[in-house]
Amino acid sequence: MDVIDRPTTVRQGEDLNLKAVESFLKGALPGLSGEIAVEQFPSGYSNLTYLLKVGETELVLRRPPFGTKAKTAHDMGREYRILTALHPVFPYCPKPLAYTEDESVLGCPFYVMERIRGIILRKALPKGFELTAGQMRRLCENLLDVHCQLHAIDYQAVGLGGFGKPEGYVKRQVEGWSGRYRAARTPDAPTCEAVMEWLRNKMPADSPRPTMVHNDYKFDNVVLDPRDALKIIGVLDWEMATLGDPLMDLGNSLAYWIQADDPPDLQVARMLPTNLPGALSRDEMVRRYAEKTGVAVDNFDFYLCFGQFRLAVIIQQIYYRFYHGQTKDSRFKPLIQFVHVLERAANRIVEESGL
């Protein structure tokens, strides 16, 4: 059984200048030899990820989407520096190997890191791969425990004290994502004004224990050990990592957590296997987080509602690129339906919450 996550052919319009990449790599990484070949990891909707093979060596290249102008949304240098700081203390991070801002190579900054070979879970389990209810429960526990390990890192000690501003974090997140949604809204998208107003009115105080937050921590951003599929060996996609409120990070993660008893419309938006028998519920994940970290969680409605709204914004921003012809990727066309689903889910929290 081969369930290793694998790349495929590079999508049309997203090719790399292999001669330029080869020249850069052989200058930056002494000892590389052999012909270069490239494939593309097909999942993900933001930064583009490629597998490079140079002789017998496998490397992963990350670059912004083609046509991207907003550097702050796809800051390759920042992502590379975060990996450089975290890898020694949080070995789930891929080891970063080389970075360049020289746009003569690919027309944009990019970086290269080690490849972590393993299993990545997405909406459906890989063909031939199964988990019992007990195994699924344990895997959910392990996923949550690694998240707690990230939040326990002394970010000052590893040199990341300047990578975010914990003071006013929640307020900036609510205001910032609200502004992004209004800027990216297309005529076929919901207004989300009721949700944004509720979030603005219910903001909690700043966390007394700010941490390093991943901001996109979920099953398809972790790599499982092929020899022990319940063991996490990698955490990927650090482009949105910063310093902030760990409960905001947990809420962002659980916005993806569609469980088996969720309403039918929310099931349509499921992207991960969180509905399998044995999977922890969102409430169980929150309780385990509180037990593991000692952080009091008494207003999680706010964090989950924000996470669902933020996910709607991210999807809307991606759909905006398709709507305005900035990308021809056909995967983007149906995304608008998920924006509506998430807006309804966030509204249900607004209507039912006791906050």
N, C-alpha and C positions, 0 to 999 in steps of 0.2 A: 504494500500500500504506500503510495507516494502522495502525501498531502502537503508538501512544502509549498509555500506561497511562491508563485512563479510569475515572471514578466511575460509580455507578449510583444507583438510587432509594434513599432512606434506609430502612433496615430498620425494621420495625414495633417500636415501643417505644423507638426511639433518635432520635426527632425533636428538633429544636432550636427554641427560642423565637426565631423569626427577627426579630421586632420588637425584642426585647431585644438580640440580637446586632447588628442593624443600628445601633441607637442607640449601642452601645458602640464599634463600629468607626468610625463617623463622628465620634465624639468623640476617639478615639485616633489616627486616621489622617487628618489634614487632606487635603482634596482629593477624598475618595471621594464619588461621586455616582451616582445611579441606583438601580434596584430591586435588591433582594437575592434571590438564589436559592441553593438548597443541594442538593448531592448527596453521596453517601457512597462512600468507597473501601471496597470490600467485603472486602478481604483483611485479615489480621491478626486476632489473638485477644485483644489486650490493650487499650491505649488506642484510642479511636475517632478516626477521621480523616475529615474532611469537606472537600469543595471548596465554597467560597463564591464566588459571582459577584456583584459589586456593580458594576452597569453593565458596563464593559469590563474591569474589574480582577478577576483571579483570586487568591484567597487560600486557604490551607489552615488549618483549625482542628483543634486536637488537644485532647481532653478525656478524663478517665478513663471507664471503663465505668460504665454506670448501676448503681446499687446498691453501688458500691465504698465501703468504709469505711476501708480501710488506705491512708492518705495516703502512707506511705513507699513503697508499691509503685507508686504512680501520681502522683508528685510533679511536677506541671506546672511549678511555679516553678523547681525544680532543673533540669529539662530545658531550660527557656527560658534560664536563666543559662549553662548549658553551651554552647548554641548561640551565645549572645551573645559568649562568650569565644573560641570556636573559629573562628567564621566568618571573621574577618579573616586567620587564619593557615592555615586548612584550608577553602578555599572550597567544598569538596564539601558542607559543612553548608548547609542552607537558611537564608536570612537571617531571623532572628526579627524580628517587627514589633510585636507588642503582647501584653501579658499582664495578667491580672487575677485577683485572689483574691476579688473581689466576687461572692458566691454568689447575689446577687439577679438576676444576669444568666442563668445557666444552672444554678444550684444547686451549682456546683463551680468550682474554679479551671480556667482554660483559657488557651491561648495561640494566636496566629495567626502564621503565617510565610508566606514567599513560596512559590509553587508552582514546582517544577522539572519542566517538561514533558519527558517522555522515555519510554524503554522500560524496563520492569521484567520481569525473567525470573522465571517461577515454574515449577511442575512441568513443564508443557509450554510450548514456545516459542509466542509469539503467532502466530495464524493468518497465513500468508503470510510469516513471518520464518524465515530459515534461516541456519545457520552451518556453514561447512566445518570439517573436523577441524582445519585450521591456524588458522582464526579462533577456534574454541573454545579451543584451546590458548592463543592470545594473550590472549583475554579472561580466562582463568583467571590468567594471569600478571599482567595488569593489576589484577585484583581483589586479588591478594596484594600487589602493589606499593603500592596505595593504603592497604591495611592497615598496611604498613610505614611509610608516610608519617605515618599517625596516631600510631604508636608512637614516632616520632622527634620529635614536638612537645615543646618545653620547656614543660611544664605550669605550672611556677612563673612563667615569664616572661609567660604570658597570664593570670595571676591565678587559676589553678585549683588552687593548692597545698592549699587547704582542702577540696577536693571528695572526699576519700577518705583512707584511712590505709593506705599500702603495707605498713607493718610488721604482720606477722601476717595478711596478706591471705589466703594460701592456707588457713590454719587456720580463719579466720572463714568462708571460702567453704564449706569442707567441712562444718563444724559447722552453719552457717546453713542450707545447702540440705538437709542431713540433717534438721534440725528442721522445715523447711517441708514436706518430704515426709511425715514422720510426722503432721504436723498436717493435711495435705490428703488423706491416704490414705483411700480409700473401700473398702468390703468387697470389691469386685471388682478391686482393684489388688494387684500383687505387693508383698511386704514390702520388697525391696531391701536387706535387712539385711546380706547378704554383701558387696554392693558398697560400702555405707557403711563397713563395718568395714575393708575393703581400702583404701579411700581414706584413712581415718583413720590406718592403719598405714604408708602409703607416702608421706605428704606430704613434698614437697621443702622445702628452706629457702626463705626469702623471696628474690625476685629481687633481684640487686644493681642492676638497672636498671629500676625501676618506671616505668610509663608511663600515659598516658591510655588506657583500654580502653573499647571500644564495648560489648562483651558481647552483641551480637546481630548481628555483621557477617556478611552473607551475600548471595547474589545478589538475593533479593527485597527487600533493604533498600538496594540501590544503584540509581541511575538511569543509564541509558545514553543517549548522545547520539543522537537520531534521524538525524542526518546522518552519524554515524560510530559504529556500534553497538559497536565495540570500545573506545570511550572512555567512561570513567565521569565523569559530571558532577554526581552527587549521592550523598550517603549519608544515609539516613533513620533514624528510630526510635532516638533517643538516650536513651530513658527509663532504661536500665540502665547508662549510662556512668558510670565512676568512675576512680579511680587504683588501679592494681594490677599484677599480674604479666602481662606481655604474652603469655607462653606459655599462661596460663589463657585469655586472650582468643582465642588461636589454636586451642586445644583446643575452646573453645565453638563457634567457627566451623566447625571440621571435624567436629563432631558431626552437622552437617547434611549432610555431604559423602558421600552414598551413591554409590559408584562402580559401574561396570558389572559388576565381578566380585564384588560383595558377595553374601552369602547371600540366598536368596529372601525370607526373612522381613523382612530389612532393606530390601529393594527395596520392600516394601509401604509402608514409612514414608518413602519418598523424597518430598521436597517441592520439590526444585530440579532443574534439568537437568544435574546433575553427572555423569550417566552417559553423556552424549553422546560420540560419537567425537571424540577429540582432547583431551577434558578431562584435566587433570592428575589424578593419583592423590593421595590424602592424603599418602603418603610424598614425592611430588614437591613438593607444596605446602610441607611441612615443610622439605625440603632447600633450596628456594628462599628460604624465610623466613630460614634460618640464613645463607645466602650474602649476602642483602641487608642483614641487620641485624648480623651478626657475633655473634649470640647462640648459644651452644652449646645444642644440643637433643639430649640423650642419654637422656632418660627420658620420651619423649612418650606412652608407654602411660598414664602417670598422667593427663596433661592431657586425652587423648582420652576416657579412661574417665570422668573428672570431667565433661567436656562432655556425654557421652551421658547420664550420670545427671542432670545439671542440666537438660537438655532434657526428660527424663522428668518431673522435678519441675514444670517450667513447664507441661507438657501436663496433668499431674495436677491442678495448681491450677486450670487452666481447666475441666477436666472436673468438678472438685469443684463449681464454680458451677452447672453443668448438673445434676449428680446431685442437688443440694439445691434445685433449682428457682429459683436466683437469676438465671438467664437462660433464655430460650426459644429461643436461637439453635440451630437444628438442626445446624449444623456441629459442635457440641461433642459430640454423642452418640457418634460412633464413636472419639473420641480415646483411650478407655481401651485399645484394641488397640495403639496406638502406645506407650503406657507399657510394656506387656508386651514389645513388640519391643525397645525401648531397654534395658530391664532385662536381656534376654537378651544383647544386644550387649555391654553393660558387663560382664556375667558372663563372656563369652568372653574379654575382655581379662584379667580377673582370673585365669582358669584358664590362659591361655596366656602371660602376661607373664613376663619374666625378672627383673622388679623384686623 
